[in-house]
Amino acid sequence: MTLFDHFLSLALESAPWLVLGLILGGLMKVLLPTDFLNKHLKRDSLGSVAKATLLGAPLPL
């Protein structure tokens, strides 16, 4: 297999997951109000970091 074949195989394998991540990100953008995110994520606390991690983890996956 050539480099291009490997690249194409990897792109086709990861494409559905990238689309799913984009859809989840779009839904979060539409459904979660900005005020809600500012209220829960703007503080300098461990809880804010944990919430941001849980909200942000699905996006690149």
N, CA, C and O atoms as CSV, one atom per row, in Angstrom:
chain,resi,resn,atom,element,x,y,z
A,1,MET,N,N,0.832,-1.187,0.000
A,1,MET,CA,C,0.000,0.000,0.000
A,1,MET,C,C,0.878,1.253,0.000
A,1,MET,O,O,1.950,1.281,0.605
A,2,THR,N,N,0.414,2.248,-0.669
A,2,THR,CA,C,1.161,3.492,-0.737
A,2,THR,C,C,0.742,4.420,0.402
A,2,THR,O,O,-0.210,4.151,1.134
A,3,LEU,N,N,1.468,5.496,0.525
A,3,LEU,CA,C,1.161,6.493,1.543
A,3,LEU,C,C,-0.248,7.050,1.340
A,3,LEU,O,O,-0.992,7.240,2.303
A,4,PHE,N,N,-0.605,7.308,0.094
A,4,PHE,CA,C,-1.938,7.836,-0.201
A,4,PHE,C,C,-3.024,6.851,0.203
A,4,PHE,O,O,-4.058,7.257,0.733
A,5,ASP,N,N,-2.806,5.566,-0.039
A,5,ASP,CA,C,-3.794,4.549,0.347
A,5,ASP,C,C,-3.982,4.511,1.865
A,5,ASP,O,O,-5.103,4.381,2.355
A,6,HIS,N,N,-2.885,4.625,2.596
A,6,HIS,CA,C,-2.976,4.657,4.062
A,6,HIS,C,C,-3.734,5.900,4.525
A,6,HIS,O,O,-4.589,5.823,5.407
A,7,PHE,N,N,-3.415,7.038,3.928
A,7,PHE,CA,C,-4.089,8.281,4.280
A,7,PHE,C,C,-5.585,8.193,3.991
A,7,PHE,O,O,-6.401,8.596,4.819
A,8,LEU,N,N,-5.943,7.675,2.837
A,8,LEU,CA,C,-7.344,7.552,2.465
A,8,LEU,C,C,-8.086,6.603,3.400
A,8,LEU,O,O,-9.219,6.872,3.799
A,9,SER,N,N,-7.449,5.507,3.741
A,9,SER,CA,C,-8.057,4.544,4.654
A,9,SER,C,C,-8.299,5.180,6.024
A,9,SER,O,O,-9.370,5.009,6.606
A,10,LEU,N,N,-7.322,5.902,6.533
A,10,LEU,CA,C,-7.461,6.566,7.827
A,10,LEU,C,C,-8.540,7.645,7.777
A,10,LEU,O,O,-9.323,7.778,8.717
A,11,ALA,N,N,-8.588,8.411,6.697
A,11,ALA,CA,C,-9.596,9.469,6.557
A,11,ALA,C,C,-11.002,8.878,6.510
A,11,ALA,O,O,-11.916,9.403,7.146
A,12,LEU,N,N,-11.179,7.805,5.773
A,12,LEU,CA,C,-12.499,7.181,5.683
A,12,LEU,C,C,-12.923,6.533,6.999
A,12,LEU,O,O,-14.109,6.495,7.326
A,13,GLU,N,N,-11.958,6.030,7.741
A,13,GLU,CA,C,-12.267,5.405,9.021
A,13,GLU,C,C,-12.639,6.437,10.086
A,13,GLU,O,O,-13.493,6.172,10.932
A,14,SER,N,N,-12.014,7.594,10.049
A,14,SER,CA,C,-12.264,8.602,11.072
A,14,SER,C,C,-13.382,9.578,10.704
A,14,SER,O,O,-13.859,10.302,11.578
A,15,ALA,N,N,-13.809,9.622,9.466
A,15,ALA,CA,C,-14.809,10.595,9.019
A,15,ALA,C,C,-16.128,10.537,9.805
A,15,ALA,O,O,-16.629,11.588,10.207
A,16,PRO,N,N,-16.706,9.355,10.039
A,16,PRO,CA,C,-17.977,9.351,10.790
A,16,PRO,C,C,-17.836,9.939,12.195
A,16,PRO,O,O,-18.744,10.608,12.686
A,17,TRP,N,N,-16.699,9.687,12.836
A,17,TRP,CA,C,-16.501,10.200,14.199
A,17,TRP,C,C,-16.292,11.711,14.190
A,17,TRP,O,O,-16.727,12.403,15.110
A,18,LEU,N,N,-15.636,12.219,13.170
A,18,LEU,CA,C,-15.478,13.666,13.051
A,18,LEU,C,C,-16.821,14.348,12.821
A,18,LEU,O,O,-17.097,15.397,13.402
A,19,VAL,N,N,-17.647,13.756,11.983
A,19,VAL,CA,C,-18.982,14.309,11.730
A,19,VAL,C,C,-19.817,14.268,13.009
A,19,VAL,O,O,-20.520,15.230,13.319
A,20,LEU,N,N,-19.746,13.173,13.747
A,20,LEU,CA,C,-20.474,13.066,15.008
A,20,LEU,C,C,-20.017,14.146,15.991
A,20,LEU,O,O,-20.847,14.764,16.656
A,21,GLY,N,N,-18.724,14.374,16.087
A,21,GLY,CA,C,-18.204,15.422,16.961
A,21,GLY,C,C,-18.678,16.804,16.546
A,21,GLY,O,O,-19.001,17.631,17.399
A,22,LEU,N,N,-18.724,17.063,15.242
A,22,LEU,CA,C,-19.222,18.352,14.759
A,22,LEU,C,C,-20.714,18.522,15.057
A,22,LEU,O,O,-21.159,19.612,15.416
A,23,ILE,N,N,-21.479,17.445,14.907
A,23,ILE,CA,C,-22.906,17.510,15.209
A,23,ILE,C,C,-23.122,17.767,16.698
A,23,ILE,O,O,-23.951,18.599,17.070
A,24,LEU,N,N,-22.381,17.058,17.555
A,24,LEU,CA,C,-22.509,17.285,19.000
A,24,LEU,C,C,-22.112,18.705,19.376
A,24,LEU,O,O,-22.763,19.335,20.210
A,25,GLY,N,N,-21.060,19.204,18.772
A,25,GLY,CA,C,-20.639,20.584,19.034
A,25,GLY,C,C,-21.690,21.589,18.594
A,25,GLY,O,O,-21.941,22.571,19.293
A,26,GLY,N,N,-22.303,21.353,17.449
A,26,GLY,CA,C,-23.363,22.233,16.973
A,26,GLY,C,C,-24.582,22.197,17.874
A,26,GLY,O,O,-25.187,23.232,18.155
A,27,LEU,N,N,-24.942,21.003,18.328
A,27,LEU,CA,C,-26.077,20.890,19.248
A,27,LEU,C,C,-25.800,21.599,20.567
A,27,LEU,O,O,-26.682,22.256,21.120
A,28,MET,N,N,-24.580,21.467,21.070
A,28,MET,CA,C,-24.220,22.159,22.300
A,28,MET,C,C,-24.289,23.672,22.108
A,28,MET,O,O,-24.746,24.393,22.994
A,29,LYS,N,N,-23.838,24.146,20.957
A,29,LYS,CA,C,-23.867,25.578,20.663
A,29,LYS,C,C,-25.299,26.104,20.612
A,29,LYS,O,O,-25.577,27.209,21.078
A,30,VAL,N,N,-26.209,25.306,20.043
A,30,VAL,CA,C,-27.600,25.735,19.891
A,30,VAL,C,C,-28.382,25.567,21.195
A,30,VAL,O,O,-29.166,26.444,21.556
A,31,LEU,N,N,-28.181,24.467,21.896
A,31,LEU,CA,C,-29.023,24.134,23.043
A,31,LEU,C,C,-28.554,24.716,24.370
A,31,LEU,O,O,-29.375,24.949,25.258
A,32,LEU,N,N,-27.252,24.958,24.527
A,32,LEU,CA,C,-26.753,25.499,25.784
A,32,LEU,C,C,-26.566,27.005,25.662
A,32,LEU,O,O,-25.747,27.467,24.867
A,33,PRO,N,N,-27.323,27.776,26.447
A,33,PRO,CA,C,-27.184,29.231,26.375
A,33,PRO,C,C,-25.813,29.697,26.873
A,33,PRO,O,O,-25.207,29.059,27.733
A,34,THR,N,N,-25.341,30.797,26.331
A,34,THR,CA,C,-24.030,31.346,26.704
A,34,THR,C,C,-24.002,31.720,28.184
A,34,THR,O,O,-22.980,31.537,28.846
A,35,ASP,N,N,-25.099,32.235,28.704
A,35,ASP,CA,C,-25.157,32.606,30.127
A,35,ASP,C,C,-24.957,31.384,31.017
A,35,ASP,O,O,-24.298,31.472,32.053
A,36,PHE,N,N,-25.515,30.258,30.627
A,36,PHE,CA,C,-25.351,29.016,31.389
A,36,PHE,C,C,-23.874,28.613,31.437
A,36,PHE,O,O,-23.350,28.260,32.493
A,37,LEU,N,N,-23.220,28.670,30.288
A,37,LEU,CA,C,-21.802,28.298,30.238
A,37,LEU,C,C,-20.949,29.267,31.042
A,37,LEU,O,O,-20.046,28.843,31.763
A,38,ASN,N,N,-21.224,30.569,30.928
A,38,ASN,CA,C,-20.466,31.557,31.710
A,38,ASN,C,C,-20.655,31.346,33.202
A,38,ASN,O,O,-19.701,31.469,33.971
A,39,LYS,N,N,-21.867,31.032,33.615
A,39,LYS,CA,C,-22.163,30.833,35.033
A,39,LYS,C,C,-21.396,29.639,35.603
A,39,LYS,O,O,-20.878,29.704,36.718
A,40,HIS,N,N,-21.327,28.558,34.842
A,40,HIS,CA,C,-20.740,27.320,35.362
A,40,HIS,C,C,-19.255,27.148,35.059
A,40,HIS,O,O,-18.575,26.382,35.742
A,41,LEU,N,N,-18.747,27.838,34.061
A,41,LEU,CA,C,-17.364,27.578,33.653
A,41,LEU,C,C,-16.407,28.747,33.891
A,41,LEU,O,O,-15.200,28.595,33.700
A,42,LYS,N,N,-16.912,29.895,34.299
A,42,LYS,CA,C,-16.063,31.080,34.405
A,42,LYS,C,C,-15.278,31.135,35.716
A,42,LYS,O,O,-14.291,31.865,35.809
A,43,ARG,N,N,-15.686,30.400,36.695
A,43,ARG,CA,C,-15.027,30.448,38.001
A,43,ARG,C,C,-13.662,29.767,37.951
A,43,ARG,O,O,-13.406,28.929,37.087
A,44,ASP,N,N,-12.795,30.138,38.885
A,44,ASP,CA,C,-11.480,29.494,39.019
A,44,ASP,C,C,-11.558,28.425,40.108
A,44,ASP,O,O,-11.034,28.600,41.208
A,45,SER,N,N,-12.214,27.330,39.784
A,45,SER,CA,C,-12.350,26.258,40.762
A,45,SER,C,C,-12.192,24.911,40.071
A,45,SER,O,O,-12.251,24.809,38.845
A,46,LEU,N,N,-11.995,23.902,40.870
A,46,LEU,CA,C,-11.839,22.546,40.343
A,46,LEU,C,C,-13.140,22.063,39.696
A,46,LEU,O,O,-13.110,21.327,38.710
A,47,GLY,N,N,-14.267,22.473,40.245
A,47,GLY,CA,C,-15.557,22.092,39.674
A,47,GLY,C,C,-15.748,22.644,38.267
A,47,GLY,O,O,-16.284,21.961,37.394
A,48,SER,N,N,-15.307,23.879,38.051
A,48,SER,CA,C,-15.410,24.478,36.715
A,48,SER,C,C,-14.544,23.728,35.712
A,48,SER,O,O,-14.940,23.525,34.564
A,49,VAL,N,N,-13.372,23.325,36.150
A,49,VAL,CA,C,-12.473,22.568,35.270
A,49,VAL,C,C,-13.079,21.212,34.937
A,49,VAL,O,O,-13.002,20.759,33.794
A,50,ALA,N,N,-13.680,20.565,35.926
A,50,ALA,CA,C,-14.303,19.256,35.696
A,50,ALA,C,C,-15.485,19.380,34.733
A,50,ALA,O,O,-15.652,18.549,33.840
A,51,LYS,N,N,-16.299,20.417,34.915
A,51,LYS,CA,C,-17.440,20.619,34.027
A,51,LYS,C,C,-16.982,20.919,32.598
A,51,LYS,O,O,-17.553,20.406,31.636
A,52,ALA,N,N,-15.960,21.745,32.472
A,52,ALA,CA,C,-15.441,22.069,31.133
A,52,ALA,C,C,-14.872,20.829,30.454
A,52,ALA,O,O,-15.007,20.656,29.243
A,53,THR,N,N,-14.238,19.971,31.245
A,53,THR,CA,C,-13.701,18.732,30.686
A,53,THR,C,C,-14.817,17.821,30.192
A,53,THR,O,O,-14.715,17.241,29.111
A,54,LEU,N,N,-15.871,17.695,30.973
A,54,LEU,CA,C,-16.986,16.834,30.579
A,54,LEU,C,C,-17.730,17.387,29.362
A,54,LEU,O,O,-18.163,16.620,28.501
A,55,LEU,N,N,-17.881,18.712,29.284
A,55,LEU,CA,C,-18.555,19.299,28.148
A,55,LEU,C,C,-17.684,19.275,26.897
A,55,LEU,O,O,-18.200,19.116,25.790
A,56,GLY,N,N,-16.387,19.428,27.053
A,56,GLY,CA,C,-15.497,19.529,25.910
A,56,GLY,C,C,-14.931,18.217,25.410
A,56,GLY,O,O,-14.444,18.147,24.282
A,57,ALA,N,N,-14.983,17.176,26.226
A,57,ALA,CA,C,-14.380,15.900,25.835
A,57,ALA,C,C,-14.986,15.278,24.594
A,57,ALA,O,O,-14.236,14.754,23.770
A,58,PRO,N,N,-16.307,15.304,24.407
A,58,PRO,CA,C,-16.859,14.631,23.227
A,58,PRO,C,C,-16.511,15.318,21.889
A,58,PRO,O,O,-16.586,14.688,20.834
A,59,LEU,N,N,-16.142,16.577,21.934
A,59,LEU,CA,C,-15.939,17.295,20.672
A,59,LEU,C,C,-14.816,16.723,19.812
A,59,LEU,O,O,-15.043,16.467,18.630
A,60,PRO,N,N,-13.605,16.507,20.354
A,60,PRO,CA,C,-12.581,15.939,19.474
A,60,PRO,C,C,-12.711,14.430,19.281
A,60,PRO,O,O,-12.090,13.867,18.380
A,61,LEU,N,N,-13.495,13.786,20.103
A,61,LEU,CA,C,-13.643,12.338,19.949
A,61,LEU,C,C,-14.512,12.039,18.769
A,61,LEU,O,O,-14.762,10.873,18.466
